[in-house]
Structure formats: structure tokens, C-alpha cells
């Protein structure tokens, strides 16, 4: 389905939007699986997860990072996972409107998704959309729904996790207690224009990060301040994200394959429970193998087909 990927590239935003809609509507279709297999094999983007509690300023920071990456000449795909409407089940906040990207800029694409009943900060479609967009853009950023301490799925879906903390809210202490400080690769204290409160939050986080146990050669989690509204710290944050990507490069293929297998196991467990896991037996994914073909086979086995 390399031809399908080429058609999406040539067709721009409309073609990509149609492809994502088809993936959501017909996830088990042979054409969908073939497209995702091709995209999985053609990965090119550095994927970034932006997470943190509601109101911390994730969308404002996302907009600032888009501007920074575009000024560097990079193409950017955004997956914004929003709370769900209880009436329609659709995305409630609609980050496509809140981010205010230039509709004429073919180098930026924003897709809003409803979290629905997922408690891990992502939507069911996120992984498939991420894989497709990863084959089309230079950077793909996933902005999670912002549900606090259960917001951990993003760490098993992207390459680099950025955790946002708001000064004066008690977030730093809460995240230290919850152990979520183990998830991020980078911690960004937002709204540094708040002055002393921001400085205190950065100090608290630096102290907690110093307590993390690290093996020799492990990435040292970075903590830095940003003020997206004032345009301060965004370039530094983008540079640290790049450094983490370079740090991962030697082991990135192995990391992504492990993430894909974990996604398969989670899918089976959530859809069919322990009985489903027993039916499918050992879930293995060889080097370079697409999780989407493997999932189609697992569905047949779990359902007795």
C-alpha cells in the first residue's frame, strides 16, 4: 500500500483527513491494514507526547512549538486528544480551532480526537493515526487529554515525553508523590512569567529528578521553564527534544517494536479480557513486523475465526 501513502502525500491535508476517517470507520478492512503496514515501515518523524493536567497550558505550548518547528523548516503533525462530549461522543474542546494554525500552511496538520472511555490520556485511534502521520511529517506531537495521574499511555506510544507543570498549583509535589515523575523525558514548567512561583516549581522538580535512579548512559531528565505567551524558552525546549531524539537513535527501532507489542497486548486485554489473552496465546512481534497485520491475526484467533 505504498501507493496509498504516496496518494496521501500528494493529496495533502484533505487526503490525510479522509484516510484517518477511513481508519476510524473501517479499522479491520484489508486496505486499512495494508496502509498502516506501509506507514509503519516508512517511519520518519520524531514523535513527541505533551502531557500534564488540565489548564497547565498544553495547547498554548503546542502552538508555540509548531511555530518554532515551522520556522526551522520542519513539517508538523498534531494529534490533540480532547475530552469527549457526553452527547455525541466526539471531541469536546476541538484543538483544531484553539491552535489557530494557518489553513494555507501545508506543512501543518492538526487532528482532534475524543478520548471517550479511555483513562490513559489517549484515544483508541491515536496509535494508528500516529503511525500514519509518522510516515508523512518530520515531527508528530500528541497532546493528551489531561486527566492527571492516569495519564500514562503516552509514554508507551511516543519517542519523547514532555510533562508540563504549572507553578503555584501543587502539581510538582503531586507528581512526585504519584510517581509520574518516572514517565517524562523532559519536564517543562509553564507560565514562567509567574516569577517566584515558577522558580520554586523548577527547584522542586530538579530536586525530585535528582533522586531518580539511573543506569550508566541513561538520559538525564531535563527540567526547564517556558512562557509560551511571551515566547520564552520554546527554542530551548525544542532543542532539548532534539537532543533526546538523538540520544534514542541507536535503540529507537527496538524501543518502537517493544511499544508496538505492548499495544497489541493492551488491545487484546481491553477488548477480550483474560479469556481473549488465553485464546491468542503468546503475543510475539518480530523485528520490523507491523503490529497492524499482527492485530488482524490476533482478532481472528481471539474470535475463533
Secondary structure, 3 states (H helix, E strand, C coil): CHHHHHHHHHHHHHHHHHHHHHHHHCCCCHHHHHHHHHHHHCCCCEEEEEECCCCCCHHHHHHHHHHHHHHCCCCEEEEEEECECCCCCCECCCHHHHCCCCCCCCCEEEEEEECCCCCCCCCCCHHHHHHHHHCCCCEEEEECCCCHHHCCHHHHCCCEEEEEEECCCCHHHHHHHHCHHHCCCEEEEECHHHCHHHHHHHHHHHHHHHCCCCCCCCCCCEEEECECCCCECHHHHHHHHHHHHHHHHHHHHHHHHHHHHHHHHHHHHHHHHHHHHHHHCCCCCCCCCCHHHHHHHHHHHHCCC
